[in-house]
């Protein structure tokens, strides 16, 4: 057994100082992913900085109507919060579609974004994985890749990001607030999580020692509707084969605001910018929606065993947008 030092932080400043950007240090929130990876030998921290006692567990409404979600707000509390359910149903639905009730009671908002891929090659220390050991190769590239990426992958990594919440946050243009040794900053969720490129071991743009303190949901246009749909191999406690989050506003029969993000297809939530541009200002007929989605998903490069994901994601988005435009 490897010894681990434990620090219970009493302030954000104390937490970031205790972490100090050291490679062997990790922040401990809900622990639902980190502890599992420690058991598997994937994570081997020497220092755990406990942030559960920090005042980051509240959902706060801002004067402009935005919601600020503290980093240690539990997933169950987030999904049940009346303002989240009322204004951002896509966020509540995404949270409730992930994991089990017991895990949602422990998992946190910040930790959900920072969870690592569930790729079997990453989780098995006897297998090659560039994300775990840079330069060792990608076992999934020519191996078992049924549930891996079809968009934005690279020869170094074809893993997908497992978060449901992150997909909804991407669709609503949420922003991640960070605190670190060099001060605070804010990063859009769509830029916070990275594509693999040549260094897949870097999941995010987070800097050494930085701590997520909150996620901010900007106010949506009045009259917006939103929804999250997910396809998985079993009805509960399974990660997405493909998912889609969307928010839109109709005015005089045309789309005046739209945000679409896919999950289960890439290393991060895939914001469908091309499809959004094609649909903004258009009347959402089945033909225009299909054309926009085909253009977006036409960029997919499926692996040997996962071409089905393209059709699956298209079907999910077609059905969801059809429902939202009928009710919006």
C-alpha positions as CSV (number, residue, x, y, z in Angstrom):
1,X,0.0,0.0,0.0
2,X,1.3,3.4,-0.9
3,X,1.2,6.0,1.9
4,X,-0.8,9.2,1.1
5,X,-0.7,12.5,2.9
6,X,-4.0,14.2,3.7
7,X,-4.7,17.9,4.0
8,X,-8.1,19.3,4.9
9,X,-8.2,22.8,3.4
10,X,-10.0,25.6,5.2
11,X,-10.0,28.1,2.4
12,X,-9.5,28.2,-1.4
13,X,-6.1,29.8,-0.8
14,X,-5.0,27.1,1.6
15,X,-6.2,24.4,-0.9
16,X,-4.2,25.8,-3.8
17,X,-1.2,26.4,-1.6
18,X,-1.3,22.8,-0.4
19,X,-1.6,21.5,-3.9
20,X,1.0,23.9,-5.2
21,X,0.8,22.5,-8.7
22,X,2.7,19.3,-7.8
23,X,2.2,16.3,-10.1
24,X,1.7,14.0,-7.2
25,X,-1.1,16.2,-5.6
26,X,-4.8,15.8,-6.2
27,X,-7.9,17.6,-5.0
28,X,-10.5,15.4,-3.2
29,X,-14.2,16.3,-3.6
30,X,-16.7,13.5,-3.9
31,X,-14.0,11.0,-4.8
32,X,-16.3,9.0,-7.0
33,X,-13.8,8.8,-9.9
34,X,-10.5,9.6,-8.2
35,X,-10.8,6.8,-5.5
36,X,-11.7,4.3,-8.2
37,X,-8.6,5.2,-10.2
38,X,-6.5,4.9,-7.1
39,X,-7.8,1.4,-6.5
40,X,-6.9,0.5,-10.1
41,X,-3.4,2.0,-9.8
42,X,-4.1,4.5,-12.5
43,X,-3.9,7.4,-10.0
44,X,-1.1,7.3,-7.4
45,X,-1.2,10.6,-5.6
46,X,1.1,11.4,-2.7
47,X,-1.0,14.2,-1.4
48,X,-4.8,14.5,-1.2
49,X,-6.2,18.0,-0.6
50,X,-9.7,17.7,0.8
51,X,-11.9,20.6,-0.4
52,X,-15.2,19.3,0.9
53,X,-15.3,21.8,3.8
54,X,-14.8,24.8,1.6
55,X,-17.8,27.2,1.1
56,X,-18.3,26.1,-2.5
57,X,-21.5,24.0,-2.0
58,X,-24.2,26.6,-2.9
59,X,-26.3,27.5,-6.0
60,X,-26.5,31.3,-6.1
61,X,-28.5,33.5,-8.4
62,X,-26.8,36.6,-9.8
63,X,-28.5,39.9,-10.5
64,X,-28.5,39.3,-14.2
65,X,-30.3,36.0,-13.8
66,X,-27.3,33.8,-14.2
67,X,-26.8,30.9,-11.8
68,X,-23.4,30.2,-10.1
69,X,-23.0,26.6,-9.2
70,X,-20.4,26.0,-6.5
71,X,-17.8,23.4,-7.4
72,X,-18.8,21.1,-4.5
73,X,-22.5,21.2,-5.1
74,X,-23.6,17.6,-5.1
75,X,-25.0,16.3,-8.3
76,X,-28.3,15.3,-6.6
77,X,-28.7,18.8,-5.2
78,X,-27.9,20.4,-8.5
79,X,-30.5,18.3,-10.4
80,X,-33.2,19.0,-7.8
81,X,-32.6,22.7,-7.4
82,X,-35.8,24.6,-8.3
83,X,-34.0,27.3,-10.4
84,X,-32.0,24.8,-12.4
85,X,-35.1,22.7,-13.1
86,X,-37.1,25.8,-14.0
87,X,-34.5,27.6,-16.2
88,X,-32.1,24.9,-17.3
89,X,-34.1,21.7,-17.5
90,X,-31.3,20.3,-19.9
91,X,-28.8,20.5,-17.0
92,X,-31.1,18.7,-14.5
93,X,-32.0,16.0,-17.1
94,X,-28.3,15.5,-17.9
95,X,-27.3,15.0,-14.3
96,X,-30.2,12.6,-13.6
97,X,-29.2,10.5,-16.6
98,X,-25.7,9.8,-15.2
99,X,-24.6,7.3,-12.7
100,X,-26.8,6.0,-9.8
101,X,-28.6,7.9,-7.1
102,X,-26.0,6.9,-4.5
103,X,-23.1,8.3,-6.7
104,X,-25.0,11.5,-7.5
105,X,-25.3,12.0,-3.7
106,X,-21.5,12.1,-3.5
107,X,-20.3,13.4,-6.9
108,X,-19.7,17.1,-7.3
109,X,-20.1,19.7,-10.0
110,X,-16.4,20.3,-10.4
111,X,-15.5,16.7,-10.1
112,X,-18.0,15.8,-12.8
113,X,-16.1,18.0,-15.3
114,X,-12.8,16.6,-14.2
115,X,-13.7,12.9,-14.3
116,X,-11.4,10.9,-16.6
117,X,-12.3,8.6,-19.5
118,X,-13.8,5.2,-18.9
119,X,-11.7,3.7,-21.8
120,X,-10.8,0.2,-20.7
121,X,-7.2,0.6,-22.0
122,X,-6.8,3.7,-19.8
123,X,-8.2,1.9,-16.7
124,X,-6.0,-1.2,-17.2
125,X,-2.4,-0.5,-16.2
126,X,-1.2,-3.5,-18.1
127,X,-2.4,-2.1,-21.4
128,X,-0.9,0.7,-23.6
129,X,-2.5,4.1,-23.2
130,X,-1.0,7.5,-24.2
131,X,-3.4,9.2,-21.8
132,X,-2.0,7.3,-18.8
133,X,1.6,6.8,-20.0
134,X,2.5,9.2,-22.8
135,X,4.3,7.5,-25.7
136,X,3.1,4.0,-24.8
137,X,0.5,3.9,-27.7
138,X,-3.3,3.7,-28.0
139,X,-4.6,0.2,-27.4
140,X,-8.1,1.2,-28.5
141,X,-7.1,2.5,-31.9
142,X,-6.9,-1.0,-33.4
143,X,-8.4,-2.8,-30.5
144,X,-11.9,-2.7,-28.9
145,X,-13.3,0.6,-29.9
146,X,-17.1,0.0,-30.0
147,X,-17.8,3.0,-27.7
148,X,-14.9,5.3,-28.7
149,X,-14.7,8.6,-30.5
150,X,-15.8,9.4,-34.0
151,X,-15.1,13.1,-33.9
152,X,-12.0,15.1,-33.0
153,X,-9.8,12.1,-32.2
154,X,-6.1,11.7,-33.1
155,X,-3.8,8.7,-33.7
156,X,-2.7,9.1,-30.1
157,X,-6.1,8.8,-28.4
158,X,-9.6,7.8,-29.4
159,X,-11.2,8.0,-25.9
160,X,-14.4,9.9,-25.2
161,X,-15.3,12.1,-22.2
162,X,-17.9,10.4,-20.0
163,X,-19.7,13.4,-18.5
164,X,-23.4,13.9,-19.2
165,X,-23.4,17.2,-17.3
166,X,-20.6,18.6,-19.4
167,X,-22.6,18.1,-22.6
168,X,-25.5,20.2,-21.2
169,X,-23.1,22.8,-19.9
170,X,-21.6,23.1,-23.3
171,X,-25.0,23.6,-25.0
172,X,-25.9,26.5,-22.6
173,X,-22.5,28.3,-22.9
174,X,-21.5,27.7,-19.2
175,X,-18.3,29.1,-17.9
176,X,-15.8,27.5,-15.5
177,X,-14.4,29.7,-12.7
178,X,-10.9,28.8,-11.6
179,X,-8.6,29.8,-8.7
180,X,-4.9,29.2,-8.6
181,X,-1.5,30.3,-7.5
182,X,-1.6,33.1,-10.2
183,X,-5.1,34.2,-9.3
184,X,-8.5,33.6,-10.7
185,X,-9.8,33.3,-14.3
186,X,-12.9,32.1,-16.2
187,X,-12.9,29.6,-19.1
188,X,-15.9,28.6,-21.3
189,X,-16.8,24.9,-20.8
190,X,-16.4,24.5,-24.6
191,X,-12.7,25.4,-24.2
192,X,-12.0,24.0,-20.8
193,X,-12.0,20.4,-22.0
194,X,-9.5,19.6,-24.7
195,X,-9.3,17.4,-27.8
196,X,-6.4,14.9,-27.6
197,X,-4.2,16.1,-30.4
198,X,-0.5,15.2,-29.6
199,X,-0.9,15.3,-25.8
200,X,-4.0,13.3,-24.7
201,X,-2.7,13.1,-21.1
202,X,-4.0,16.7,-20.8
203,X,-7.7,16.4,-20.4
204,X,-8.3,20.1,-19.7
205,X,-6.7,23.6,-20.0
206,X,-6.4,23.7,-16.2
207,X,-3.1,25.1,-15.0
208,X,-0.9,23.5,-12.3
209,X,-2.5,24.0,-8.9
210,X,-5.7,25.5,-10.2
211,X,-9.0,24.6,-8.5
212,X,-12.5,24.8,-10.0
213,X,-14.5,27.0,-7.7
214,X,-17.7,27.3,-9.6
215,X,-19.6,26.9,-12.9
216,X,-21.7,29.8,-14.1
217,X,-24.9,29.2,-16.2
218,X,-25.6,32.4,-18.2
219,X,-29.2,33.6,-18.5
220,X,-30.9,32.0,-21.5
221,X,-33.1,34.1,-23.9
222,X,-36.7,34.4,-22.5
223,X,-38.9,31.7,-24.0
224,X,-36.0,29.2,-24.6
225,X,-36.7,25.5,-24.3
226,X,-34.1,22.8,-23.7
227,X,-33.7,19.1,-23.4
228,X,-31.1,16.2,-23.0
229,X,-31.3,12.8,-24.6
230,X,-29.0,9.9,-24.2
231,X,-28.6,6.5,-25.8
232,X,-26.8,3.8,-23.8
233,X,-26.4,0.0,-23.7
234,X,-28.7,-0.4,-20.6
235,X,-31.4,1.6,-19.0
236,X,-29.4,2.8,-16.0
237,X,-25.9,3.5,-14.7
238,X,-24.3,3.4,-18.2
239,X,-22.2,5.9,-20.1
240,X,-23.5,7.4,-23.3
241,X,-22.9,5.8,-26.6
242,X,-24.2,9.0,-28.0
243,X,-26.1,11.9,-26.4
244,X,-27.3,15.3,-27.3
245,X,-28.2,18.5,-25.4
246,X,-30.0,21.4,-27.1
247,X,-31.4,24.7,-26.2
248,X,-33.4,26.9,-28.7
249,X,-35.8,29.8,-29.0
250,X,-38.3,30.2,-31.7
251,X,-39.7,33.5,-32.9
252,X,-42.3,33.8,-35.7
253,X,-41.5,30.2,-36.7
254,X,-37.8,30.7,-37.1
255,X,-34.9,29.8,-34.8
256,X,-33.5,32.9,-33.0
257,X,-31.2,31.2,-30.6
258,X,-29.7,27.7,-30.7
259,X,-27.1,25.6,-28.9
260,X,-26.4,21.9,-29.7
261,X,-23.8,19.7,-28.1
262,X,-23.2,16.0,-28.6
263,X,-21.8,13.6,-26.0
264,X,-20.2,10.2,-26.4
265,X,-18.7,11.2,-29.8
266,X,-15.4,12.9,-28.8
267,X,-12.8,13.7,-26.2
268,X,-15.0,16.5,-25.0
269,X,-18.6,17.6,-25.6
270,X,-18.9,18.3,-29.3
271,X,-20.5,21.7,-29.8
272,X,-22.2,21.6,-33.2
273,X,-21.2,25.0,-34.4
274,X,-21.7,24.2,-38.1
275,X,-25.3,22.9,-37.6
276,X,-26.1,25.8,-35.3
277,X,-25.0,28.3,-38.0
278,X,-27.1,26.6,-40.6
279,X,-30.2,26.6,-38.4
280,X,-30.0,30.0,-36.9
281,X,-32.6,32.2,-38.5
282,X,-34.1,29.3,-40.4
283,X,-37.5,27.6,-40.1
284,X,-36.8,24.2,-38.5
285,X,-38.3,21.9,-41.1
286,X,-37.3,18.2,-41.0
287,X,-35.3,18.9,-44.2
288,X,-33.4,21.9,-42.9
289,X,-32.6,20.1,-39.6
290,X,-31.4,17.0,-41.4
291,X,-29.2,19.0,-43.8
292,X,-27.6,20.9,-40.9
293,X,-26.9,17.7,-38.9
294,X,-25.6,15.8,-41.9
295,X,-23.1,18.7,-42.5
296,X,-22.0,18.6,-38.9
297,X,-21.7,14.8,-38.6
298,X,-20.2,14.5,-42.0
299,X,-16.9,15.4,-40.3
300,X,-16.9,12.1,-38.4
301,X,-14.1,9.6,-38.9
302,X,-15.4,6.4,-37.4
303,X,-13.2,3.6,-36.2
304,X,-13.5,0.0,-37.1
305,X,-16.4,-0.8,-34.8
306,X,-18.2,2.4,-34.1
307,X,-19.7,3.9,-37.3
308,X,-23.1,3.3,-35.8
309,X,-22.6,6.3,-33.6
310,X,-23.0,8.7,-36.4
311,X,-26.5,7.5,-37.3
312,X,-27.4,7.2,-33.6
313,X,-26.4,10.7,-32.8
314,X,-28.2,12.1,-35.9
315,X,-31.4,10.2,-34.9
316,X,-31.2,11.5,-31.3
317,X,-30.8,15.1,-32.5
318,X,-33.5,14.9,-35.2
319,X,-36.0,13.6,-32.6
320,X,-35.0,16.1,-30.0
321,X,-35.0,19.1,-32.2
322,X,-38.4,18.0,-33.6
323,X,-39.8,17.9,-30.1
324,X,-38.3,21.2,-29.1
325,X,-39.4,23.1,-32.2
326,X,-43.0,21.7,-31.7
327,X,-43.1,23.0,-28.1
328,X,-41.0,26.1,-28.5
